[in-house]
Amino acid sequence: MNILVTGGAGFLGSHLVDELVLQCYNVLVFDDLSRGEKSQVNPKADFVEGDVRDSEKWEKLCNAFNPDVIHHLAAVNGTKRFHKEADLVVDVNVNGTRNAIEFAQKYNARLVFYSSPESFGEQEKMPLSNHSESVFPPAHLHQRHSYGASKHVGELLCHFAHRNGLDVRIVRPCNVYGPRLHGNENGQVVSIMLQSNPIIVHGDGLQTRSFTWVHDIVEALVKVGQIEGLSGHSFNLGSTEEVTILQLAQMISRLRLVNVEYGEPNFGDSARRIPDVSGNHLIDWVATTKLEDGLNQLL
Ligand SMILES: NC(=O)c1ccc[n+]([C@@H]2O[C@H](COP(=O)([O-])OP(=O)(O)OC[C@H]3O[C@@H](n4cnc5c(N)ncnc54)[C@H](O)[C@@H]3O)[C@@H](O)[C@H]2O)c1
């Protein structure tokens, strides 16, 4: 079976590719290396460098590889970029997804679309479920939700394609952490806290998140691509351990012996983000790694 992984040189994609290769699939990675790294791509996978907005590239590689499943991960990611580079975020995330849908349709492939809990914006009613509404503040205040809105539009396009016969599944990974996570200023909160000194907590630190160990989540991602009869389903893939950003900072500061300080709040940081995981029985999956254990392994 041939599996195409866009964004397969990035954090999550490279771990997914490792597992797919281990399970003996033929894997092709399609990535422009804007954030991913070639050295992270499993040597047993093929690699094409290119932009997911480029439909000629899609045509060429689909024609040669004939994918049975497409995992579409390529996207502009990194919280600080959402406000700073809102135009690029929308362009890559929406137009890349339009191409993924078009070529999945054309080559009769199953599509797994990588959305995000950010697609619900600042929804305060928890847990975030497949029936939660997306809540976005007025756009003139800030453009942080360029990312969440682009993922919401991606979901909308996937459901439209499903209505027109495409086998498409949606996943919403929740704050995944593990080896290879980006640690620069555009990185994710765990990797920033693992590298900065002092550790900065933005705002009062009482905002909560669900942190999910990468090896737990990869198991779910593979199943979502494999199991028959899941078209049109969305999966909230996360740990149900609700942790405040302050607790996370304190855990990491204990492990690294560095101080915690408070900084400016980030634009549009939602107060809580906890997934409704009740639909995950369809893939027989729960996240099992406790945050403290995952952080210990990572360090
Ligand atoms: N990591 C998480 O916690 C998390 C949570 C929710 C959703 N997601 C989604 O999962 C996917 C992967 O996330 P990640 O954390 O691995 O991010 P990442 O930035 O590490 O990976 C994204 C990959 O896409 C590539 N890319 C970016 N723009 C491209 C373009 N125009 N053409 C081709 N390739 C391009 C990058 O080079 C990178 O390798 C993304 O769609 C993200 O929105 C991740």
The ligand as an SDF file (V2000), in Angstrom:
LIG
                    3D

 44 48  0  0  0  0  0  0  0  0999 V2000
    2.0630   19.2700   16.8340 N   0  0  0  0  0  0  0  0  0  0  0  0
    0.8810   19.4930   17.3550 C   0  0  0  0  0  0  0  0  0  0  0  0
    0.7150   19.5150   18.5820 O   0  0  0  0  0  0  0  0  0  0  0  0
   -0.3100   19.7020   16.4630 C   0  0  0  0  0  0  0  0  0  0  0  0
   -1.5480   19.9930   17.0610 C   0  0  0  0  0  0  0  0  0  0  0  0
   -2.6570   20.1940   16.2360 C   0  0  0  0  0  0  0  0  0  0  0  0
   -2.5210   20.0830   14.8600 C   0  0  0  0  0  0  0  0  0  0  0  0
   -1.3120   19.8100   14.3200 N   0  0  0  0  0  0  0  0  0  0  0  0
   -1.2220   19.7340   12.8570 C   0  0  0  0  0  0  0  0  0  0  0  0
   -0.4160   18.6140   12.4830 O   0  0  0  0  0  0  0  0  0  0  0  0
    0.3650   18.9490   11.3450 C   0  0  0  0  0  0  0  0  0  0  0  0
    1.8360   18.7430   11.6380 C   0  0  0  0  0  0  0  0  0  0  0  0
    2.2260   19.5810   12.7300 O   0  0  0  0  0  0  0  0  0  0  0  0
    3.7200   19.6280   13.2740 P   0  0  0  0  0  0  0  0  0  0  0  0
    3.6570   19.9660   14.6990 O   0  0  0  0  0  0  0  0  0  0  0  0
    4.4410   18.4170   12.8450 O   0  0  0  0  0  0  0  0  0  0  0  0
    4.2780   20.9120   12.4980 O   0  0  0  0  0  0  0  0  0  0  0  0
    5.6420   21.1050   11.7090 P   0  0  0  0  0  0  0  0  0  0  0  0
    5.7830   22.5590   11.4440 O   0  0  0  0  0  0  0  0  0  0  0  0
    6.7520   20.4120   12.4250 O   0  0  0  0  0  0  0  0  0  0  0  0
    5.3790   20.3200   10.3530 O   0  0  0  0  0  0  0  0  0  0  0  0
    4.7890   20.9010    9.2290 C   0  0  0  0  0  0  0  0  0  0  0  0
    5.5890   20.4780    8.0130 C   0  0  0  0  0  0  0  0  0  0  0  0
    4.9670   21.0570    6.8610 O   0  0  0  0  0  0  0  0  0  0  0  0
    5.9880   21.5670    6.0170 C   0  0  0  0  0  0  0  0  0  0  0  0
    5.4100   22.6490    5.2080 N   0  0  0  0  0  0  0  0  0  0  0  0
    5.0280   23.8860    5.6160 C   0  0  0  0  0  0  0  0  0  0  0  0
    4.5680   24.5990    4.5850 N   0  0  0  0  0  0  0  0  0  0  0  0
    4.6420   23.7770    3.4790 C   0  0  0  0  0  0  0  0  0  0  0  0
    4.3070   23.9370    2.1190 C   0  0  0  0  0  0  0  0  0  0  0  0
    3.8040   25.0960    1.6460 N   0  0  0  0  0  0  0  0  0  0  0  0
    4.5070   22.8950    1.2780 N   0  0  0  0  0  0  0  0  0  0  0  0
    5.0270   21.7220    1.7440 C   0  0  0  0  0  0  0  0  0  0  0  0
    5.3780   21.5230    3.0210 N   0  0  0  0  0  0  0  0  0  0  0  0
    5.1740   22.5440    3.8850 C   0  0  0  0  0  0  0  0  0  0  0  0
    7.0940   22.0490    6.9500 C   0  0  0  0  0  0  0  0  0  0  0  0
    8.3570   22.1300    6.3270 O   0  0  0  0  0  0  0  0  0  0  0  0
    7.0400   20.9900    8.0460 C   0  0  0  0  0  0  0  0  0  0  0  0
    7.9210   19.9260    7.7550 O   0  0  0  0  0  0  0  0  0  0  0  0
    0.0030   20.3720   10.9670 C   0  0  0  0  0  0  0  0  0  0  0  0
   -1.0210   20.3560   10.0020 O   0  0  0  0  0  0  0  0  0  0  0  0
   -0.5360   20.9500   12.2640 C   0  0  0  0  0  0  0  0  0  0  0  0
   -1.4250   22.0040   12.0170 O   0  0  0  0  0  0  0  0  0  0  0  0
   -0.1940   19.6140   15.0790 C   0  0  0  0  0  0  0  0  0  0  0  0
  1  2  1  0
  2  3  2  0
  2  4  1  0
  4  5  1  0
  4 44  2  0
  5  6  2  0
  6  7  1  0
  7  8  2  0
  8  9  1  0
  8 44  1  0
  9 10  1  0
  9 42  1  0
 10 11  1  0
 11 12  1  0
 11 40  1  0
 12 13  1  0
 13 14  1  0
 14 15  2  0
 14 16  1  0
 14 17  1  0
 17 18  1  0
 18 19  2  0
 18 20  1  0
 18 21  1  0
 21 22  1  0
 22 23  1  0
 23 24  1  0
 23 38  1  0
 24 25  1  0
 25 26  1  0
 25 36  1  0
 26 27  1  0
 26 35  1  0
 27 28  2  0
 28 29  1  0
 29 30  1  0
 29 35  2  0
 30 31  1  0
 30 32  2  0
 32 33  1  0
 33 34  2  0
 34 35  1  0
 36 37  1  0
 36 38  1  0
 38 39  1  0
 40 41  1  0
 40 42  1  0
 42 43  1  0
M  CHG  2   8   1  16  -1
M  END
$$$$
